[in-house]
């Protein structure tokens, strides 16, 4: 999917777009969290928080860079 369309859907609070966002980036986000924390459970919690915060803040995303 085109990232710009995904961002537009996220800005409209499309829950399907949120699911797509998570599916596209969950491995990368989890791996970064795990490398920082060295704890699977904590990394999963923080990764989940990352996606929720991204969804909440997406309205401020200008698109000057890639979402990833």
Secondary structure, DSSP 8 states (H G I E B T S, - for coil): --HHHHHHHHHTT-HHHHHHHHHHHHHHHHHHHHHHH--HHHHHHHHHHHHHHHHHHGGG--SSS---
